[in-house]
């Protein structure tokens, strides 16, 4: 009997210890979330992604039943960017004017929102019950400064600009950097063409294996990658990063190439990369061409103009098990428009009846539109929704931020 009483006492003590541990961890996390809600926006972005990864990693290992009762919290908060372009983008001389800078910044916010919410690798991110409608989280709100307005068509067109370029040189000069330059050092660079390519103005890789250095590549770089009878050659002081990595420096646009802002040229020339050697912002957002992870779709309000005096939002939408997004914004016969290189739009109908692995460029969804080129069922992908802030709640169930 004594043994039984001792055993029960031990079990009770163990239970109390577990409860106290859970309470202590919960208190610690609460303190962390309270502090981080006051952190700068870059820190909050990184914490948002980190806690999302922790949450879904735990739920996957613990199983759906256990995760309904205990699960790590989110650390994401809605971030207000104020008038665009912000100070950092307003200072960019590589962009022609404030309208171009504001458009580029919205495109960047779309990319950051997708990154914070795990790049489409997790489906049904807010789905905890069968009865819940499509969940969403507003990553950013913003307005547009005076003289910086642009149209939704302008924004969609800009998504085809290069986001990441493939280093098509011999890649003999140095090692690949794993930093994500475009996110201020947050996260690893996406892969493209089977390689991990550094973002931003990094100084890794590039170079040509040659018998002797000269011409455009006069400097020798230390390398163990070239054949025994060759050396790795780069531009003077590696200032011509573009051509070091296989791009072309030119003062005028080149047919079959697009300007890539992250690689630098000497003088007043711009860097251009072949259309075969880059992945666009849209590729990253929808997981195509090896530039991303999960499938995604960009959705926006058709005909919207981004002008001063209105609050806008960049939102992550994750369909529930009872997916209703298409029905919410249109449903029935849905117009599909393919935007050709000459800007000619041809309309079709019946988006939901299209086979998988279908290329779409602009999809009209009643009062909204989408752009996509993905392989898979549109019911099983996440969305980046760009719209007026006051319309978000009519499309999905907005999730509260950690600071709420």
Buried (B, 14 or more C-beta within 10 A) or exposed (E): EEEEEEEEEEEEEEEEEEEEEEEEEEEEBEEBBEEBBEBEEBEBBBBBBBBBBBBBEBBEEBEEEEBEEEBBBBBBBBBEBEBBBBEEBBEBEEBEEBBBBBBBBBBBBBBBBBBBBBBBBBBBBBBEEEEBBBBBBBBBBBBBBEEBBBBBBBBBBBBBBBBBBBBBBBBBBBEBBEBBBBBEEBBEBBBBBEEEBBBBEBEBBBBBBBEEBEEBBEBBBEBEBBEEEBBBBBBEEBBBBBBBBBBBBBEEEEEEBBBBBBBBBBEEBBBBBBEEBBBBBBBBBBBBBBBBBBBBBBBBBBEBEBBEEBEBBBBBBBBBEEBBBBEBBBEEEBBBBBBEEEEEEEEBEEBEEBEEEBEBBBBBBBBBBBBBBBEBEBEEBBBBBBBEBEBBEEBBEBBEBBBE
